């Protein structure tokens, strides 16, 4: 076919097979019915909230000093209005689609949304204070950190916990959809997956960060440090008589105060507790509790060094110094 005729012939056929979403009977994400906030709208609210907690650090330019207070107040008002609408729409979705109710005749979702956003805003000073402890922990815990400003502006672990602490407030208020969208946004940016339901104490630091997974029902104490690739996950998934996953149970481990968990460690199970002041070595697999002040490491394998000529040697042939260096 000449020109764009091939496209004109193709598109109607494609649309015939893609009606499930745009023809949804409740009108999801259209101008009628329930118009859920898009991902990017929620992402923008996240960025705006982070910029309020740390003015001038996560935007495009420094904040003007002459009207800083007024500018921040205006920004908070705008964020509140946008987030209230997003939360209201998420509540309407939950009510209409998940609970099969008619939300059009009451204002419960509007009232609940205002209460949830109000609760978050009232919590922001406490969230900021806790994040200050996280920042100090990152600076003190990493010899490569040159300043706390470097930590705030560049460390992925700090950004991930910033977003999680915001999302956690909304999660506790039982806001559907929005907290998870927020935490997955941080996940996509940092490679760090922290569920908004996880309870995390102050002074928390994830060094490097890529590949860290922290599950919904984790409870983490004060001054805990994780390295890249750590998983705090579920041991197994309980199912009901119909074979469906059981929701709302304690599935993820507890980590008490002042614990360090090194790269690649995997700790699983809702009944697993890592006692305070313990160290968990790299690549350790744990499915049971350890008492406080424990040091848990895998037994080191002996590497084989193969030379181009001559005999193979184990690391012991080279002496203790070389063995430690490897």
N, C-alpha and C positions, 0 to 999 in steps of 0.2 A: 504494500500500500504506500501511496505517496504521502509525503509530509507527516502529519500527526494522526492520520486516519487509523493507524494500527493501535494508537493509544485510545482513541475514541471507541474503538471496537472492544478493547480489552477491559477498560475500567468498569463498565456496567456489569460485566460478568464477575469481576472481582467483588464488587459491592454486594452482589446477590448472596455471596457466601460469607459476608462479614456484617450481618445485621444484628447479631446477638447483643452487642453492646449498645449501639446507637438506637436500637428499637426497644430498649429495656422498658418494661411497663411502668416502672417508677420514675423514669426520666433521669437516670443517673448521669451527672456531668453534661447536662444540656441546659438550655435556658428555662426549661420547665421542670417541675418536680424538684428533686434533691440535686443540688449543684455542688458536689464535693470539691473542695479546694484541690487544685492540681499540686503535684509534687513540688514543682519549682516555687509555687507560692509559699508552701510550708518551709522550703529551704531558705527563702528570703527572710522569713520571720526568724529563723534560727540565726542567720547572719546578723540581723538587726539586734537581736537580743544579746548576742556575743559582743557586738560593738557597743552596746550600752554598758555591759559589765566591764569592758576594757576599752574605754573611749580612745579613738585614734590608733589602736593597735591592729584592728582587723578590717579597716575600711580602705578607701582609696587615697585618703589625704588626711592630714592632721585636723583635729577639731579646732574651730576658732575659739580663742580664749575669751573674747569680749562678750559672747553670749552663750557660753558653754552650758550653763544651767538651763536657760530658756530653750536652747536647741535640744538638749536631752529630754526635757519635759515634753516638748512637741513630738519628739520621736517615740517616747513611751506611749503617748496618747494614740499615735498612729498605729503602733504595734498592737496595742490593746484592742483597737477596733478591728484590725485585720484578723488577729488571732481569735477574737470572740466569734467572728463570722465562721472561721474555719472549724472551731470547736462545735459551734451550733450545727453546722452541716454534718459533721461527723456523728454527733448525737442523733440527729434526724435519720441518718443512714442506719445507725444501730437500731433505732426504734422501729423504723419502717421495714427494713430489709431483714434484719436478724431476728427481731421480735414480732414482725408481722402486725404492727399496730398502725393506726391512722394518726399521724402527727399533725395534721393540718388544722386541728380544732383547738389546740392548746398552746401555751407558751412555755411549757416546761423546758424545752431544749434551749430556748433563749435565756431563761433564768439560770439554768444550770451552767450554760456557757459563760455567762457573766461571773458566776461564783467561781468557776474554775480558773478563769483568767485573773480575777482578783486575787485568788489564792496564790497563783504563780507570782504575781507582781509583789505581793506582800513578802514572799519568800526570797525575792532577788537579793536583798542585802545579806541574808544568811548564806545563800548560794555563793555570792561573791566572796564572803569571808572564808568559806570552805575552800574555794578555788585558790585563794591566796596561800593557804597551807599546802595545797597541791603544787603550786608553783615553787614555793620554797623547797619542798621535798624533791622536786625535779632538779632544781639548781644545786642543792646540797648532795644529791645522789648521783650526779654526773660530773666527773672531773673535766669533761669537755665543755661544759656550760660556762660561758664567759660572763653572763649577766642574767638577771631575772627577765629582762626585756627580751633577750634572745629566746628564752624559754617560752614566754607568752606568745611571741610572734612566729615561732618556727617549729616548736615541738609537736609532733602529731599526737603523742599520748596526752598532752595537756589539752589540745583542742578536743580530742575525743571525750575526755572527762568533762570539759565545759558543757558540751552538748548533752551528755548523759545526765548531768545534774539538773539541767533545765527540763529535759524530757521526763526525768524521774518524778518531778513534782506533778506534772500532768498525769503521769501513769498512776500515781497514788490517788489522784482525784478521779480515777476511772474514766479518763477521756479516751475514747476509742481512736484508733488509726494514727492520730497526730504524733504521739510520743514515738511510735515505731518508725514513722517516716523520718522524724528528726534523727533518731539514733542510726538509722540506715544511711542517712545522708553523711553523717560523720564516718560511718563505716566505709562508704564509697570514697571519701576523701583521704582517709588515713590507713585503711586496711585493718582497722581495729574495730571489732564487733562487740559492743557492750549493750546488752539488752537494757531498755529503760527501767525494767523492774528490779535490776540488781541493786542491792543496798551496799553502798561503798562509803567507808569512813574517810575522815580528812587525812591529808598528807599522803595521798595516793599517787604513785608514779609508775608509768609504763615507759621503760627505756626502749628506744628504737620502735617497737610497737607492732610492726607488720605481722599479721597472722594471729594476734591475740583474740581469744573468744571468751566472753564472760556471760554466762547464762542468766536467765530471768530470775531464778530463785537463789542466786549466790548472795551470801552475806560476807562482806569483807570489812575487816576492822581498820584500825588506825595505822598509818605509816607503813603500808604494805607496798612492796616494790615487785613489779613483774618485768620480765624481759620478753623479747619477741617470741612469737610462736607458742605462748602458753595457752592452754585450754582449760577452762574451769567449766566442765560440761556435765551432761547427764549420763549416767551409767546405762540405763535402759529406759524404755518407754512403756509404762503400764497401759494395758488396754482393757476395755470393758467387755461385757459378754457379747456385744455385737462386733467386736474387733476394732472399735474406735479408740483413738488415743485418749487417755484420761487427762483432763486439764486441771490446773490449779494445785498440783501436788508439789512438794519440795523435791526437786530433781537435781539441784546443783550444790556444790560443796560450800562449806564455811571456811573462811580463812581468817584467823585471829590476828591480833595486833603484831606489828613489827616482823612480819614474815617476808622473806625474799624467795621468789620462785624464778629459777633460771630458765634460759631459752629452751623451748621445745617440750617443757614438762606438760604432762596431761594428768589432770586430777578430776575424777568423776564421782558422781553420786551424791544424793541429797543427805545421806547420813555420814558423809566423809567430812572430817574437821581437821584442819591443819593447825596445830597448837601454836600459841604465841611464841615469837622469837625463834621460829624454826627456819631452816634453809632447805629448799628442795632443789636438787641439782638438775642440770640440763638433761632433757630427754627421759626423765623419770616418768613412769606410769604408776599412778596411785589410785586404788579404788577402796582404800580403807583409811581410817584416821591415824594420825601420828600425834604423840603427846607434845606439850610445849618443850622448847629448846632442843628439838630433834634436828639432826642433819641427815638428809636422805639423798643418797647418791647411787647410781648404778655402778656395779663392779666394772672397772676399766678393762676392755679387751686389749690384747696385745697386737698392735699392727705389724704386718709383715712388710719389710722393705725389700723390693726386688731390684737388684742391680742388673745392668746390661750384661756384665760378665761376672763370673764368680758365683759364690753360693748366696742363697737367700739368707737374710739376717733378720732376727727379731729385734725389737727395740732394745732389749736388754743387752745385746752385743755392743751397743754404743755407749752404755753407761747411763747413770741416773740423770745426768744433766741433759743429755739429748732426749731421753724419755720424757722429761718434764717439758722440754721445749716443744715436742710434738704434741 
